[in-house]
Each structure stands twice: as C-alpha cells, then as structure tokens.
Amino acid sequence: MVAVAAKTFKVPEAPLVRISEVLAEVAGDGNPDAFHAEAERLAETMRAAVTRDWRGHPCLSWVDAERLLLRSRRDRLQLHAEIEERLVAADAARRALIPRGVPANLVPTGMSAAELLMASDPFPAKRRQSVLEHSLEHPAGALVYTPVNEEAGQ
C-alpha cells in the first residue's frame, strides 16, 4: 500500500495481462479488441482471479494468464483432434460403401466384370429413356411433351 496525498491506492504486485489479449493470442489474431465480449464472459466464470485495469477491462496476473493460455491451447488442440477423428470415421464409413470390385475367377463366361458389377448393384439407377425408345413406345412415333414443373402444365 502506498499513501499519496491522504488517499490510499492498492499497487498490484505483478503486471496484469488483459484476458482479451490472451484470447487473441490463442486465436492467432492480432486484434484483442475483437475478443472484448468473450473476455467479459470468461471473467464472469473466473471471478476470484480477475481484476480490472484502469479502463475496466478484465485482467489476470501473468501466472493466471499463462495458465489460461495453455489451457485454451490444449482445449483447442483437443477439439481439432476430435473433429479430425469424426471426419476420419465418416470417411472410413463412406469408403466401406464403395464396391471393391469382382475377383476374376467369379466373372461368369460371356459377361464382363463391368456388367457383373452393374448387375449386382444394390441401388440400380434409373436410366433415362432415349428419344428412339420414347418414339417406339408411342403410336406413330409421336413425341409427348412432359413439363419439368408439374404445376406449369395445369
């Protein structure tokens, strides 16, 4: 404590670090002002360790700021690892659905491997009808107009 002109001021024992600067460091952003709202939210959860600077910004001691920095980096790395793990699992599931091919000794005589794969497809795709097939299906080769939008024809 230092007494100056009949007023008593509390002198901090160690320099302070703004929480917004720690959050900007974790994010790799050079603008700590962008993290002011998040710093205020975080200060509410860390009441005992937080002090305010002359502008009212929440601050921490160097030791607490370093702990926050290390914890935030660890949490961010863990989150990235979890996301990557989910993406790898989703990719493995997608790759499991891709047909593996046909062994050469299982292809019947008179059929190519591609024909066998198409015949064994569990989800056969609907094939578009060609103009020739369409004209042969209708009497006198007439072409029938079918609107793309069903409501447009009504």
Secondary structure, 3 states (H helix, E strand, C coil): CEEECCEEECCCCCCEEEHHHHHHHHHCCCCHHHHHHHHHHHHHHCCCCCEECCCCCEEEEHHHHHHHHHHHHHHHHHHHHHHHHHHHHHHHHHHHHCCCCCCHHHCCCCCCHHHHHHHCCCCCCCCCCCHHHHHHHCHHHCCCCCCCCHHHHC
